[in-house]
Amino acid sequence: MAVLVLGMGWEVACARAKTRWSNMGENGSYCLSWRLAVEANNVGAWRTVPTQCLRQVGAYMTGGQYDRDVSFVMDRINSYIDTINISRDGFDAWILDVDDTCISNLRYYRGKRFGCDPYDPEGFKTWAQRGECPAIPAVLKLFNKLVDSGFKVFLVTGRDEATLGQVTLDNLHNQGFDGYERLILRTAAYRGVSAVVYKSEIRKELEGEGYRIRGNAGDQWSDLQGDCLGNRTFKLPNPMYFVP
């Protein structure tokens, strides 16, 4: 009887799942596959979210699943951190990206149809200069654990140092990001260089200073590619834009 009941329960669950998939239609099914391919880096360099995926990406970012996915990644990072024997020499380092890793640009990208509109560098700069990006709560919690555990945390961002340096510093402080070792922004020397090359060079410099990069987390694949990646990398979800 127990087997029969379990079997019936499974059939009911499958039927409900099939109904949900049917209700999504072809666009919904395609957009789920597209988002999975983006997170697996199988789409390559893409410019905008497909217009037929506007509703699905918007629902993902604002309906709770994005927050749950970020928390899931943070749980994996926390489990990894607990396995590390931190040295007393002060050279165990962790790298975090800033935009849509530490602080969120969701409010800005909502106005850009969740990435369906092309990237607007001047529009983003105007938004960033307001200094109103909220912390991503699960990442802020992780950040505090890293600092309290004795890691030297480096925040490495592609934001321009000359135009966004101080406002980014203030924004992070106002959102509770205090106690990190260094905020590293893009200087004139790296202007026009891809994020992969720029961030590789920064990590190389840190290793040259003697730091051991124990972990590296970011929302873009370009945060996690190139040289001197560290012992572990962790990708946060972001289906709204791609940084090469």
Rosetta blueprint (number, residue, H / E / L):
1 M L
2 A H
3 V H
4 L H
5 V H
6 L H
7 G H
8 M H
9 G H
10 W H
11 E H
12 V H
13 A H
14 C H
15 A H
16 R H
17 A H
18 K H
19 T H
20 R H
21 W H
22 S H
23 N H
24 M H
25 G H
26 E H
27 N H
28 G H
29 S H
30 Y H
31 C H
32 L H
33 S H
34 W H
35 R H
36 L H
37 A H
38 V H
39 E H
40 A L
41 N L
42 N L
43 V L
44 G L
45 A L
46 W L
47 R L
48 T L
49 V L
50 P L
51 T H
52 Q H
53 C H
54 L H
55 R H
56 Q H
57 V H
58 G H
59 A H
60 Y H
61 M H
62 T H
63 G L
64 G L
65 Q H
66 Y H
67 D H
68 R H
69 D H
70 V H
71 S H
72 F H
73 V H
74 M H
75 D H
76 R H
77 I H
78 N H
79 S H
80 Y H
81 I H
82 D L
83 T L
84 I L
85 N L
86 I L
87 S L
88 R L
89 D L
90 G L
91 F L
92 D E
93 A E
94 W E
95 I E
96 L E
97 D L
98 V L
99 D E
100 D L
101 T L
102 C L
103 I E
104 S L
105 N L
106 L H
107 R H
108 Y H
109 Y H
110 R H
111 G L
112 K L
113 R H
114 F H
115 G H
116 C L
117 D L
118 P L
119 Y L
120 D L
121 P H
122 E H
123 G H
124 F H
125 K H
126 T H
127 W H
128 A H
129 Q H
130 R L
131 G L
132 E L
133 C L
134 P L
135 A E
136 I L
137 P H
138 A H
139 V H
140 L H
141 K H
142 L H
143 F H
144 N H
145 K H
146 L H
147 V H
148 D H
149 S H
150 G L
151 F L
152 K E
153 V E
154 F E
155 L E
156 V E
157 T E
158 G E
159 R E
160 D E
161 E H
162 A H
163 T H
164 L H
165 G H
166 Q H
167 V H
168 T H
169 L H
170 D H
171 N H
172 L H
173 H H
174 N H
175 Q L
176 G L
177 F L
178 D L
179 G L
180 Y L
181 E L
182 R E
183 L E
184 I E
185 L E
186 R E
187 T L
188 A H
189 A H
190 Y H
191 R L
192 G L
193 V L
194 S L
195 A H
196 V H
197 V H
198 Y H
199 K H
200 S H
201 E H
202 I H
203 R H
204 K H
205 E H
206 L H
207 E H
208 G H
209 E L
210 G L
211 Y L
212 R E
213 I E
214 R E
215 G E
216 N E
217 A E
218 G E
219 D L
220 Q L
221 W H
222 S H
223 D H
224 L L
225 Q L
226 G L
227 D L
228 C L
229 L L
230 G L
231 N L
232 R L
233 T E
234 F E
235 K E
236 L L
237 P L
238 N L
239 P L
240 M L
241 Y L
242 F L
243 V L
244 P L
